[in-house]
């Protein structure tokens, strides 16, 4: 059991002010500098927003608060880290966001802590969070 717990340690956090690139395994998606468009396994679009960065950041926090099995563990003015547990086995995945105010976008990274393949779970999660983020935008 202890070895399982050591596998499930989070590797979330910034590296040189950016979201960390995905590992070679296909259980991660990222929109940051480390994700090349030519890498369809890992690359995903960032969240775009209109309005002020502060409003977008608050909206994202509200979306995450309402998202099932999700807990925000770190939040600063430009970085947010949440833990999402899977529905059945309750594995914990890390979802990270980096606000880039001058470009009106939020970089995103979602990665499984354990295993090799996630069968697209991280991509589906980011797509659903994007849908909710856009739906919550002021009209």
Backbone as CSV, one residue per row, in Angstrom:
resi,resn,N_x,N_y,N_z,CA_x,CA_y,CA_z,C_x,C_y,C_z
1,UNK,0.819,-1.194,0.000,0.000,0.000,0.000,0.868,1.267,0.000
2,UNK,1.968,1.245,0.741,2.823,2.427,0.789,3.428,2.747,-0.566
3,UNK,3.790,1.724,-1.339,4.343,2.004,-2.662,3.290,2.629,-3.562
4,UNK,2.032,2.222,-3.418,0.950,2.827,-4.195,0.831,4.304,-3.862
5,UNK,0.919,4.624,-2.570,0.800,6.018,-2.166,1.939,6.863,-2.725
6,UNK,3.138,6.294,-2.807,4.244,7.071,-3.346,4.057,7.328,-4.840
7,UNK,3.388,6.420,-5.535,3.110,6.632,-6.955,2.135,7.785,-7.159
8,UNK,1.280,7.998,-6.173,0.207,8.961,-6.374,0.591,10.377,-5.942
9,UNK,1.874,10.640,-5.735,2.323,11.975,-5.354,2.151,12.949,-6.526
10,UNK,1.690,14.118,-6.214,1.481,15.144,-7.237,2.812,15.684,-7.754
11,UNK,2.868,15.919,-9.048,4.024,16.591,-9.653,3.589,17.956,-10.194
12,UNK,2.490,18.452,-9.676,1.960,19.738,-10.126,2.888,20.867,-9.703
13,UNK,2.775,21.964,-10.413,3.551,23.149,-10.092,4.148,23.751,-11.343
14,UNK,4.648,24.944,-11.191,5.233,25.642,-12.332,6.714,25.302,-12.477
15,UNK,7.172,25.372,-13.704,8.581,25.168,-14.024,9.016,26.370,-14.855
16,UNK,9.894,27.187,-14.321,10.321,28.419,-14.998,9.128,29.306,-15.351
17,UNK,8.154,29.378,-14.443,6.996,30.241,-14.642,5.951,29.720,-15.604
18,UNK,6.100,28.487,-16.070,5.161,27.885,-17.024,4.636,26.563,-16.469
19,UNK,3.516,26.096,-17.020,3.049,24.759,-16.681,4.071,23.754,-17.192
20,UNK,4.270,22.691,-16.431,5.234,21.668,-16.840,4.735,20.960,-18.093
21,UNK,5.649,20.536,-18.960,5.221,19.756,-20.127,4.726,18.388,-19.691
22,UNK,3.960,17.755,-20.546,3.470,16.409,-20.259,4.604,15.400,-20.376
23,UNK,4.511,14.304,-19.620,5.459,13.212,-19.817,5.145,12.497,-21.129
24,UNK,5.924,11.511,-21.475,5.707,10.777,-22.728,4.417,9.966,-22.710
25,UNK,3.951,9.585,-21.538,2.732,8.771,-21.441,1.518,9.569,-21.899
26,UNK,0.502,8.889,-22.452,-0.660,9.596,-23.014,-1.727,9.984,-21.990
27,UNK,-1.383,10.049,-20.708,-2.376,10.365,-19.679,-2.271,11.812,-19.197
28,UNK,-1.989,12.714,-20.131,-1.808,14.127,-19.806,-2.120,14.972,-21.036
29,UNK,-2.726,16.131,-20.814,-2.898,17.132,-21.869,-2.423,18.472,-21.326
30,UNK,-1.903,19.308,-22.220,-1.367,20.598,-21.792,-1.434,21.600,-22.937
31,UNK,-1.750,22.841,-22.600,-1.788,23.898,-23.614,-0.567,24.798,-23.539
32,UNK,0.285,24.589,-22.571,1.425,25.468,-22.358,2.525,25.301,-23.381
33,UNK,3.624,26.009,-23.154,4.759,25.992,-24.072,5.283,24.587,-24.327
34,UNK,5.163,23.706,-23.346,5.676,22.355,-23.497,4.849,21.468,-24.398
35,UNK,3.704,21.937,-24.849,2.826,21.120,-25.695,2.844,21.668,-27.115
36,UNK,3.488,20.958,-27.982,3.560,21.388,-29.380,2.273,21.027,-30.104
37,UNK,1.852,21.875,-31.006,0.661,21.610,-31.813,0.831,20.306,-32.583
38,UNK,2.076,19.974,-32.912,2.340,18.744,-33.663,2.220,17.493,-32.802
39,UNK,1.897,17.647,-31.523,1.749,16.519,-30.604,0.273,16.366,-30.241
40,UNK,-0.516,15.719,-31.103,-1.957,15.643,-30.867,-2.341,14.830,-29.632
41,UNK,-1.449,14.006,-29.135,-1.747,13.216,-27.934,-1.834,14.122,-26.712
42,UNK,-0.943,15.107,-26.624,-0.856,15.943,-25.430,-1.394,17.364,-25.604
43,UNK,-1.373,17.899,-26.804,-1.745,19.304,-27.015,-3.248,19.516,-26.877
44,UNK,-3.597,20.619,-26.232,-4.999,21.021,-26.099,-5.017,22.552,-26.083
45,UNK,-6.087,23.131,-26.551,-6.178,24.597,-26.611,-6.336,25.184,-25.212
46,UNK,-5.805,26.387,-24.992,-6.026,27.068,-23.717,-7.465,27.574,-23.628
47,UNK,-7.847,28.040,-22.455,-9.144,28.687,-22.285,-8.974,30.152,-22.680
48,UNK,-9.848,30.642,-23.526,-9.824,32.051,-23.927,-10.954,32.773,-23.209
49,UNK,-10.771,34.059,-22.976,-11.820,34.811,-22.296,-11.888,36.235,-22.807
50,UNK,-13.052,36.833,-22.634,-13.283,38.257,-22.857,-13.445,38.884,-21.477
51,UNK,-13.307,40.174,-21.389,-13.464,40.840,-20.103,-12.146,40.905,-19.360
52,UNK,-12.230,41.177,-18.073,-11.005,41.347,-17.301,-10.441,39.992,-16.867
53,UNK,-9.131,39.923,-16.706,-8.528,38.693,-16.200,-9.072,38.297,-14.824
54,UNK,-9.314,39.283,-13.961,-9.834,38.984,-12.621,-11.207,38.321,-12.697
55,UNK,-12.066,38.819,-13.587,-13.398,38.209,-13.754,-13.279,36.787,-14.283
56,UNK,-12.399,36.567,-15.242,-12.211,35.224,-15.806,-11.678,34.267,-14.746
57,UNK,-10.750,34.736,-13.918,-10.150,33.902,-12.873,-11.201,33.508,-11.832
58,UNK,-12.058,34.454,-11.469,-13.151,34.165,-10.529,-14.138,33.176,-11.138
59,UNK,-14.428,33.355,-12.412,-15.353,32.446,-13.102,-14.779,31.036,-13.123
60,UNK,-13.497,30.905,-13.423,-12.864,29.589,-13.432,-12.927,28.954,-12.046
61,UNK,-12.643,29.713,-11.010,-12.703,29.187,-9.644,-14.110,28.697,-9.309
62,UNK,-15.129,29.430,-9.735,-16.514,29.020,-9.488,-16.855,27.742,-10.244
63,UNK,-16.377,27.623,-11.483,-16.608,26.407,-12.274,-15.974,25.212,-11.577
64,UNK,-14.757,25.368,-11.094,-14.073,24.264,-10.417,-14.750,23.902,-9.105
65,UNK,-15.235,24.904,-8.384,-15.918,24.639,-7.117,-17.174,23.799,-7.341
66,UNK,-17.847,24.002,-8.462,-19.077,23.264,-8.763,-18.814,21.933,-9.468
67,UNK,-17.588,21.695,-9.897,-17.268,20.482,-10.658,-17.184,19.289,-9.705
68,UNK,-17.799,18.164,-10.063,-17.834,17.011,-9.153,-16.443,16.483,-8.791
69,UNK,-16.299,16.070,-7.547,-15.096,15.405,-7.037,-13.831,16.227,-7.267
70,UNK,-13.943,17.550,-7.126,-12.821,18.450,-7.396,-12.568,19.340,-6.192
71,UNK,-11.287,19.493,-5.853,-10.894,20.322,-4.719,-9.749,21.232,-5.158
72,UNK,-9.921,22.535,-5.000,-8.843,23.483,-5.284,-7.870,23.422,-4.111
73,UNK,-6.592,23.155,-4.407,-5.593,23.033,-3.345,-4.624,24.214,-3.308
74,UNK,-4.436,24.892,-4.430,-3.563,26.068,-4.486,-4.194,27.090,-5.420
75,UNK,-4.235,28.340,-4.944,-4.740,29.406,-5.807,-3.977,30.684,-5.505
76,UNK,-3.350,31.230,-6.531,-2.698,32.530,-6.429,-3.376,33.450,-7.445
77,UNK,-2.809,34.612,-7.674,-3.394,35.540,-8.644,-3.298,35.030,-10.074
78,UNK,-2.355,34.113,-10.345,-2.177,33.637,-11.723,-2.059,32.124,-11.858
79,UNK,-2.019,31.377,-10.758,-1.860,29.918,-10.817,-2.921,29.257,-9.952
80,UNK,-3.495,28.183,-10.488,-4.503,27.426,-9.745,-4.241,25.940,-9.950
81,UNK,-4.230,25.187,-8.859,-4.048,23.734,-8.908,-5.234,23.092,-8.197
82,UNK,-5.896,22.179,-8.896,-7.021,21.441,-8.322,-6.756,19.949,-8.439
83,UNK,-7.334,19.192,-7.525,-7.278,17.736,-7.573,-8.664,17.231,-7.929
84,UNK,-8.724,16.368,-8.932,-9.978,15.760,-9.368,-9.870,14.260,-9.151
85,UNK,-10.864,13.681,-8.506,-10.831,12.227,-8.328,-11.752,11.572,-9.350
86,UNK,-11.322,10.405,-9.819,-12.098,9.686,-10.824,-13.338,9.087,-10.171
87,UNK,-14.403,8.870,-10.939,-15.675,8.448,-10.353,-15.649,7.082,-9.668
88,UNK,-15.013,6.102,-10.249,-15.134,4.743,-9.720,-14.038,4.416,-8.711
89,UNK,-12.799,4.454,-9.129,-11.696,4.042,-8.262,-11.102,5.185,-7.444
90,UNK,-11.581,6.402,-7.658,-11.152,7.582,-6.900,-9.660,7.889,-7.033
91,UNK,-9.079,7.579,-8.211,-7.712,8.005,-8.476,-7.702,9.525,-8.543
92,UNK,-6.627,10.142,-8.098,-6.535,11.600,-8.099,-5.717,12.067,-9.300
93,UNK,-6.288,12.993,-10.052,-5.614,13.635,-11.176,-5.387,15.102,-10.814
94,UNK,-4.351,15.685,-11.381,-4.035,17.090,-11.140,-4.459,17.930,-12.334
95,UNK,-5.174,19.014,-12.063,-5.570,19.967,-13.097,-4.990,21.318,-12.690
96,UNK,-4.260,21.931,-13.615,-3.589,23.195,-13.317,-3.951,24.247,-14.354
97,UNK,-3.962,25.485,-13.902,-4.294,26.610,-14.772,-3.301,27.735,-14.523
98,UNK,-2.910,28.401,-15.585,-2.005,29.540,-15.495,-2.620,30.701,-16.271
99,UNK,-2.956,31.761,-15.565,-3.555,32.946,-16.175,-2.481,33.750,-16.909
100,UNK,-2.756,34.047,-18.179,-1.863,34.887,-18.992,-2.683,36.123,-19.368
101,UNK,-2.730,37.119,-18.466,-3.659,38.240,-18.633,-3.454,39.057,-19.900
102,UNK,-2.215,39.279,-20.312,-1.980,40.128,-21.484,-2.381,39.449,-22.789
103,UNK,-2.638,38.148,-22.773,-3.081,37.434,-23.975,-4.534,36.975,-23.858
104,UNK,-5.196,37.327,-22.768,-6.579,36.940,-22.494,-6.791,35.439,-22.680
105,UNK,-5.916,34.677,-22.024,-6.081,33.230,-22.051,-5.602,32.624,-20.747
106,UNK,-6.035,31.393,-20.541,-5.642,30.615,-19.372,-5.071,29.300,-19.885
107,UNK,-3.780,29.091,-19.638,-3.157,27.823,-20.010,-3.688,26.740,-19.075
108,UNK,-3.753,25.510,-19.561,-4.307,24.414,-18.771,-3.449,23.168,-18.932
109,UNK,-3.358,22.396,-17.860,-2.676,21.098,-17.871,-3.483,20.164,-16.987
110,UNK,-3.773,18.977,-17.489,-4.480,17.963,-16.710,-3.731,16.654,-16.874
111,UNK,-3.363,16.026,-15.748,-2.529,14.828,-15.802,-2.923,13.828,-14.727
112,UNK,-2.883,12.565,-15.089,-3.088,11.485,-14.131,-1.822,11.319,-13.306
113,UNK,-1.988,11.007,-12.035,-0.825,10.781,-11.184,-0.237,9.385,-11.368
114,UNK,-1.089,8.424,-11.689,-0.600,7.054,-11.835,-1.096,6.465,-13.146
115,UNK,-0.482,5.364,-13.538,-0.904,4.667,-14.744,-0.230,5.207,-15.985
116,UNK,-0.565,4.612,-17.094,0.023,5.005,-18.374,-1.022,5.686,-19.249
117,UNK,-2.104,4.982,-19.533,-3.168,5.553,-20.358,-4.345,5.932,-19.472
118,UNK,-5.018,6.989,-19.840,-6.219,7.407,-19.112,-7.466,7.270,-19.969
119,UNK,-7.314,6.662,-21.153,-8.425,6.474,-22.095,-9.109,7.803,-22.436
120,UNK,-8.328,8.869,-22.449,-8.854,10.181,-22.827,-9.529,10.958,-21.714
121,UNK,-9.429,10.487,-20.471,-10.143,11.127,-19.361,-9.702,12.572,-19.129
122,UNK,-8.414,12.852,-19.204,-7.945,14.220,-18.964,-8.406,15.172,-20.056
123,UNK,-8.382,14.729,-21.302,-8.872,15.564,-22.403,-10.371,15.836,-22.232
124,UNK,-11.133,14.797,-21.890,-12.580,14.972,-21.684,-12.845,15.940,-20.539
125,UNK,-12.062,15.844,-19.467,-12.242,16.737,-18.327,-12.004,18.186,-18.746
126,UNK,-10.912,18.440,-19.448,-10.616,19.811,-19.873,-11.687,20.316,-20.833
127,UNK,-12.145,19.472,-21.737,-13.214,19.879,-22.660,-14.483,20.249,-21.898
128,UNK,-14.821,19.471,-20.871,-16.023,19.768,-20.077,-15.827,21.041,-19.249
129,UNK,-14.665,21.214,-18.658,-14.395,22.445,-17.911,-14.450,23.662,-18.832
130,UNK,-13.929,23.517,-20.050,-13.991,24.605,-21.034,-15.452,24.936,-21.353
131,UNK,-16.266,23.907,-21.575,-17.680,24.119,-21.886,-18.363,24.895,-20.757
132,UNK,-18.109,24.490,-19.517,-18.727,25.161,-18.368,-18.199,26.586,-18.196
133,UNK,-16.910,26.774,-18.428,-16.294,28.101,-18.326,-16.919,29.053,-19.347
134,UNK,-17.076,28.578,-20.578,-17.680,29.405,-21.631,-19.158,29.662,-21.356
135,UNK,-19.870,28.652,-20.846,-21.297,28.814,-20.549,-21.529,29.819,-19.422
136,UNK,-20.558,29.947,-18.525,-20.693,30.869,-17.395,-20.262,32.297,-17.739
137,UNK,-19.809,32.522,-18.964,-19.347,33.860,-19.369,-20.516,34.830,-19.426
138,UNK,-20.282,36.083,-19.044,-21.352,37.076,-19.154,-21.741,37.282,-20.613
139,UNK,-23.021,37.500,-20.832,-23.530,37.667,-22.203,-23.506,39.105,-22.626
